[in-house]
């Protein structure tokens, strides 16, 4: 998907994008919202959109895709969309505050959602902190892991096919690098809620792993848990306690 954030220090006039919000819009009702919030994140090319929509359909959740929100603006050819397109063609990221406000506004459109499944969000430490502080921690973050080589191989096909305007060789390389640089910060912030699945398997296997994670709310056994190479431990105390309780329940049953 297209990139979603850049450091404030690197922003120029092209990055100053206003997302107007009605002064009477009450965003506080999103704080501690009682319905489930599931995030599906992963590098470019891991098929997050298809995966997220299939999971949402299975559980009756409302899908909000960071990439789709941005691309709708671009396709509308609005002034905002033109700025988005210019940024994306350079392989850079849409500012995090802008993306977060778009997510907020989209969530507010639904009066009585069963729950939300956010695709491609959060994508950086800044976005993860905004989600935690201005809404709440997600119930589950599914990280669809794939190696850098796998991401590059998957995206090379999209570059050749010319499926999207920002799938240029330079932009793709930058997006992969930025994602891999940022993902560990996201995991640190939401470490008690993260489940990692092997995104290098076939789609059906990936979907089943994600489905299991949602059924058990991330409480997977050591045998079920996937540990990718060269990634920090996500063994937070809360997740460990939940897993221990599940083992005890299995013994008693």
Helices and strands as residue ranges (DSSP letters): G 8-10, G 13-15, G 27-30, E 36-42, H 48-59, E 62-65, H 66-75, H 79-89, H 96-108, E 115-119, H 125-134, E 140-145, H 148-161, H 169-189, G 191-193, E 194-198, H 203-215, H 237-252
